[in-house]
């Protein structure tokens, strides 16, 4: 089978890169928010067609309750970004009471997909970051070994930083553990039912790493904002927070 390809849409001096979710003007990356990007993409992909307001709202906002005014605001933003200021020959036509039409000629070029962008979503970014942190700091001497803990490994517990973990939180923990366990020098696991505690997540992380059996605790607070995902990541042992970061992905 041939290599996967993703289409790039070229119009005027712009082009839309789907694998990078980016807009370029004369090959220079432009600042564009997520909603404006997908709105422009939908218009460009259907060049020459009048797209109704309902269609654009359903496609870009995925069924969220959005007013016509919110759509018009994003259209105005897109027009500004693509220098659409000629009232007599607009790039994006307004069909009052109906919707909008993209008028500029569009050329589609297929670009070989970069595997990097398929493999570095939010979860994999988390994985790489956690692994990098783990290998930066030396491990402690393990003196007492429980059944699940390996003396020769870096022992890491992955915890949800949410007070009441959701199914999404637990799925994230399970995924990270399974990925980290593929690294031979890392022994990773998340709390089992018999680890039940009244402690808050940070207190639990300190408690588990203070027993001399677990080297690090990684606390993950995962949030779904509809159009983007966010993960607050904290790496710590019993003494201190070693690093905190927030990762965001669409």
C-alpha positions as CSV (number, residue, x, y, z in Angstrom):
1,X,0.0,0.0,0.0
2,X,1.2,3.5,-0.7
3,X,2.1,6.0,1.9
4,X,-0.8,7.9,3.6
5,X,-1.3,11.4,2.3
6,X,-3.2,14.4,3.6
7,X,-4.6,17.2,1.3
8,X,-3.2,20.7,1.5
9,X,-5.6,23.4,0.3
10,X,-3.9,26.3,-1.6
11,X,-5.7,29.6,-2.4
12,X,-4.3,33.0,-3.2
13,X,-1.0,33.2,-1.2
14,X,-2.4,30.9,1.6
15,X,-2.4,27.3,2.2
16,X,-4.1,25.1,4.9
17,X,-2.1,22.2,6.3
18,X,-4.4,19.6,7.8
19,X,-1.6,17.4,9.3
20,X,-0.3,20.5,11.2
21,X,-3.8,22.1,11.7
22,X,-2.2,25.4,10.5
23,X,-2.7,28.3,8.1
24,X,0.2,29.6,6.1
25,X,0.6,32.9,4.2
26,X,3.5,32.9,1.8
27,X,4.8,29.9,3.8
28,X,4.7,31.8,7.1
29,X,2.5,30.3,9.8
30,X,-0.4,32.5,10.8
31,X,-2.1,32.9,14.1
32,X,-5.6,31.4,13.9
33,X,-7.8,29.9,16.7
34,X,-9.3,26.4,16.5
35,X,-12.8,27.5,15.6
36,X,-11.7,29.9,12.9
37,X,-9.4,27.2,11.4
38,X,-12.1,24.6,11.1
39,X,-14.6,27.2,9.8
40,X,-12.1,28.2,7.1
41,X,-11.3,24.6,6.3
42,X,-15.0,23.7,5.9
43,X,-15.5,26.7,3.5
44,X,-12.4,25.9,1.5
45,X,-13.2,22.2,1.2
46,X,-16.6,23.2,-0.3
47,X,-15.3,26.0,-2.5
48,X,-18.1,27.4,-4.6
49,X,-20.9,26.0,-2.6
50,X,-23.2,28.0,-0.4
51,X,-23.0,26.5,3.1
52,X,-25.9,27.2,5.3
53,X,-25.4,28.7,8.8
54,X,-26.9,25.5,10.4
55,X,-24.4,23.4,8.4
56,X,-21.4,25.5,9.5
57,X,-22.5,25.5,13.2
58,X,-23.1,21.8,13.3
59,X,-19.8,21.0,11.6
60,X,-17.6,23.5,13.4
61,X,-19.3,23.6,16.8
62,X,-20.3,19.9,16.8
63,X,-23.9,20.4,17.9
64,X,-23.3,23.0,20.6
65,X,-25.9,25.7,21.0
66,X,-24.4,28.6,19.0
67,X,-26.1,31.8,17.8
68,X,-25.8,33.3,14.3
69,X,-23.9,36.2,15.9
70,X,-21.2,33.8,17.1
71,X,-20.8,32.4,13.6
72,X,-20.7,35.9,12.1
73,X,-18.0,36.8,14.6
74,X,-15.8,33.9,13.5
75,X,-16.5,34.7,9.8
76,X,-15.3,38.3,10.5
77,X,-12.2,36.9,12.2
78,X,-11.5,34.6,9.2
79,X,-11.9,37.4,6.8
80,X,-9.4,39.5,8.6
81,X,-6.9,36.7,8.7
82,X,-7.1,36.0,5.0
83,X,-7.1,39.7,4.0
84,X,-10.7,39.6,2.7
85,X,-11.4,43.3,2.6
86,X,-12.7,43.8,-1.0
87,X,-16.4,44.4,-0.6
88,X,-17.0,44.2,-4.4
89,X,-15.1,40.8,-4.8
90,X,-15.2,39.1,-1.4
91,X,-13.3,35.9,-0.8
92,X,-16.1,34.8,1.5
93,X,-19.5,35.8,0.2
94,X,-22.4,36.4,2.5
95,X,-25.8,35.1,1.3
96,X,-28.1,36.8,3.7
97,X,-30.5,34.6,5.5
98,X,-28.8,31.5,4.0
99,X,-25.1,31.2,4.7
100,X,-21.7,31.7,3.2
101,X,-19.7,30.8,0.1
102,X,-15.9,30.6,-0.5
103,X,-15.2,32.1,-3.9
104,X,-11.4,32.0,-4.4
105,X,-10.0,29.2,-6.6
106,X,-8.6,26.3,-4.5
107,X,-5.9,23.9,-5.5
108,X,-5.5,20.7,-3.6
109,X,-2.1,19.2,-3.2
110,X,-1.6,15.8,-1.5
111,X,1.2,15.8,1.0
112,X,2.8,12.6,2.4
113,X,1.6,12.4,5.9
114,X,4.2,12.9,8.6
115,X,4.0,10.0,11.0
116,X,5.1,12.3,13.8
117,X,1.7,14.1,13.7
118,X,-0.2,10.8,13.9
119,X,1.9,9.6,16.9
120,X,2.2,12.7,19.0
121,X,-1.3,13.3,20.2
122,X,-1.9,14.3,23.8
123,X,-1.5,10.9,25.3
124,X,1.8,10.2,23.6
125,X,3.1,13.7,24.5
126,X,2.2,12.8,28.1
127,X,4.1,9.6,27.8
128,X,7.2,11.1,26.4
129,X,7.2,13.9,29.0
130,X,6.8,11.4,31.8
131,X,9.6,9.2,30.5
132,X,11.9,12.2,30.1
133,X,11.3,13.3,33.7
134,X,11.8,9.8,35.1
135,X,15.2,9.4,33.5
136,X,16.4,12.9,34.6
137,X,16.3,12.2,38.3
138,X,18.2,9.3,40.0
139,X,16.1,6.6,41.6
140,X,16.2,5.9,45.4
141,X,17.4,2.8,47.0
142,X,14.6,0.3,47.4
143,X,14.8,-1.6,50.7
144,X,11.4,-3.3,50.9
145,X,9.8,-5.0,47.9
146,X,6.1,-5.5,47.6
147,X,4.7,-8.0,45.1
148,X,4.1,-5.4,42.4
149,X,7.4,-3.4,42.9
150,X,10.6,-4.4,41.1
151,X,13.9,-3.5,42.9
152,X,15.9,-2.9,39.7
153,X,13.2,-0.8,37.9
154,X,12.2,2.8,38.2
155,X,8.9,2.4,40.0
156,X,6.2,4.9,39.1
157,X,2.6,5.3,40.2
158,X,0.2,7.1,37.9
159,X,-2.5,8.9,39.9
160,X,-5.5,11.0,38.9
161,X,-5.3,14.5,40.4
162,X,-9.1,14.7,40.3
163,X,-11.0,14.5,43.6
164,X,-13.5,12.1,41.9
165,X,-11.8,10.5,38.9
166,X,-14.1,10.1,35.9
167,X,-14.0,7.2,33.4
168,X,-11.9,9.4,31.1
169,X,-9.4,9.9,34.0
170,X,-9.1,6.2,34.7
171,X,-8.8,5.4,31.0
172,X,-6.0,7.9,30.8
173,X,-4.2,6.3,33.7
174,X,-4.6,2.8,32.3
175,X,-3.3,3.9,28.9
176,X,-0.2,5.6,30.4
177,X,0.6,2.6,32.6
178,X,0.3,0.2,29.7
179,X,2.6,2.4,27.6
180,X,5.2,2.9,30.3
181,X,5.3,-0.8,31.1
182,X,6.6,-1.4,27.6
183,X,9.9,0.3,28.7
184,X,11.9,-2.5,30.3
185,X,13.5,-0.2,33.0
186,X,10.2,1.2,34.2
187,X,7.6,-0.5,36.4
188,X,4.4,1.6,36.3
189,X,1.0,1.0,37.9
190,X,-2.0,2.9,39.1
191,X,-4.0,2.5,42.4
192,X,-6.0,-0.7,42.8
193,X,-9.2,-1.0,44.7
194,X,-7.4,-2.1,47.8
195,X,-5.4,1.1,47.8
196,X,-8.5,3.0,48.8
197,X,-7.7,6.1,50.9
198,X,-9.3,9.2,52.3
199,X,-6.3,11.2,51.3
200,X,-6.4,13.9,48.6
201,X,-4.4,13.0,45.4
202,X,-1.3,15.0,46.4
203,X,-1.3,13.5,49.9
204,X,-1.7,10.0,48.4
205,X,1.3,10.7,46.1
206,X,3.4,11.7,49.1
207,X,2.2,8.7,51.1
208,X,2.9,6.2,48.4
209,X,6.4,7.5,47.6
210,X,7.4,7.9,51.2
211,X,7.4,4.2,51.9
212,X,10.7,3.7,50.0
213,X,9.1,1.4,47.4
214,X,7.8,3.8,44.8
215,X,10.3,6.3,43.2
216,X,7.9,8.8,41.7
217,X,4.2,9.7,41.5
218,X,2.8,11.3,38.3
219,X,-0.5,13.2,38.9
220,X,-2.6,13.7,35.9
221,X,-5.6,16.1,35.7
222,X,-7.4,15.5,32.4
223,X,-10.0,17.9,31.1
224,X,-12.3,17.8,28.0
225,X,-13.3,21.3,26.9
226,X,-15.2,20.2,23.8
227,X,-12.9,21.6,21.1
228,X,-9.7,20.8,22.9
229,X,-8.2,18.5,25.6
230,X,-6.0,19.7,28.5
231,X,-3.8,17.7,30.9
232,X,-2.1,19.2,33.9
233,X,0.8,16.9,34.7
234,X,2.8,16.9,38.0
235,X,5.8,14.8,38.8
236,X,6.8,14.4,42.4
237,X,8.3,12.2,45.1
238,X,7.7,12.4,48.8
239,X,9.9,15.4,49.3
240,X,9.0,17.8,46.5
241,X,7.3,18.6,43.2
242,X,9.9,18.0,40.6
243,X,8.0,19.5,37.6
244,X,4.6,20.7,36.6
245,X,3.3,21.4,33.1
246,X,0.0,21.7,31.2
247,X,-0.4,20.1,27.8
248,X,-3.1,21.0,25.4
249,X,-4.3,19.3,22.2
250,X,-7.1,19.6,19.8
